[in-house]
Amino acid sequence: MSKTTPAFGVLLVNLGTPDTPTTKDVRSFLKQFLSDPRVVDLNPLIWKPVLNGVILNFRPSKVAKLYQSIWWDEGSPLMVVSLRQREQLAGRLAQEFGQSIPVELGMTYGNPSLALGLDKLKSQGVEKIIVLPLYPQYSCSTVAAVSDAIATEYKGWREIPETRLNKEYYQHPGYISALASSVKAHWQQHGQAEKLLMSFHGIPVRYVTEGDPYQQHCEKTSELLAKELGLNDDQWQLCYQSIFGKEEWLTPQTDKTLTSLPAQGVKSVDIISPAFAADCLETLEELSIGGKEMFIEAGGERYAFIPCLNTDPAHIALLVELVKEQSQGWY
C-alpha cells in the first residue's frame, strides 16, 4: 500500500429519498423502490401492472403531500442528516486512524446512488471497502437489497475491491447504550410517560417464516433497551409500523396499538423507532404527526416522539466502532 492509498474506504448506506417533495420526483422514487423484488417479491406479471397502472397513478400525489409536511429548508430530512453523518464519521475516523479515511454516501434508491458512492471511493484509490448499511436489524428487504445492488454494480468493474458488509448491529452495546441515552435525555427534559412504544418498520409475516431474522432482531433490541432503561414489562411495548398492501404483516401494529391504549387506561406514551438511524418520512410524519393524532383522538392525553439517533455523538461513536470492527486486518 502506497502512502497515498487509503487503508480502506467506507460506503455509508441508507434507503433513500425523493429529490424533491413533488409528485413527479416521488413517483420516480416509488417506482424504483417498489420495483425491487427484495421489497416486493410478488410475481412481476401480477405486480407490475398493479404498480404501474394503479399505485404509481394515485399514490405519488398523496405521498408528496406527506413529504411536503416534513421537508426542511435544507432539503429532505433523511438526506440532510445522512450527509451530516457522513461528514462527522469521516472526521472521527481521521482522528482514530491518523489518516484520511474516505467516507461516501450511497442510497439504495434515489440519489446519490450506491453506484455513485462506489465510483467516488474508486476514484480516490480505495482498494478495500466497508459497506455500512444504517439498518440495525437485518432484513432481506433492506440489507440484502444493498448487497444485491453492490453486486450488480461490480459486474461492470474489471477489478472489484475487497468488500466487507456490516450485516447488522441490533444488539451492539454501543447501539443499545445510545438508544437508552436518548430516551433518558428525553425523560429528563419532558418527564416519563406511562408506556414506551418501540416502533419498528414492519415486513410481511411470510418473509419471517421463510427465514428472515428481522423479527428476532427487533425483539432482541427491544428487550435489551428495556433492560438498559430498567423498565418493567408493562412499561414498554414493541410494535410495527408502515404496513403496506393486503398481505399479513408483523403484529402488533403501531397504529392499532396507539388507538387501543387509551381504552386500556394508558393516557401517556413516548414512542421511539430504533429501526431508523436518521429521521425520515416514517418517523417525522407517520409517528410524530400521524401517531399523535391517532392517540389523542382515541382519548390519549400526552404523546411524545423521541427522535432518531441522527448525529448524536453516541451514534457517531457507534458507527466508528462498527468501522473499526470491520477493518480488522486492513490497517
Secondary structure, 3 states (H helix, E strand, C coil): CCCCCCCCEEEEEECCCCCCCCHHHHHHHHHHHHCCCCCCCCCHHHHHHHHHHHHHHHHHHHHHHHHHHHCECCECHHHHHHHHHHHHHHHHHHHHHCCCCCEEEEECCCCCEHHHHHHHHHHCCCCEEEEEECCCCCCCCCHHHHHHHHHHHHCCCCCCCEEEECCCCCCCHHHHHHHHHHHHHHHHHHCCCCEEEEEEECCEHHHHHCCCCHHHHHHHHHHHHHHHHCCCHHHEEEEEECCCCCCCECCCEHHHHHHHCHHHCCCEEEEECCCCCCCCHHHHHHHHHHHHHHHHHCCCCEEEEECCCCCCHHHHHHHHHHHHHHCCCCC
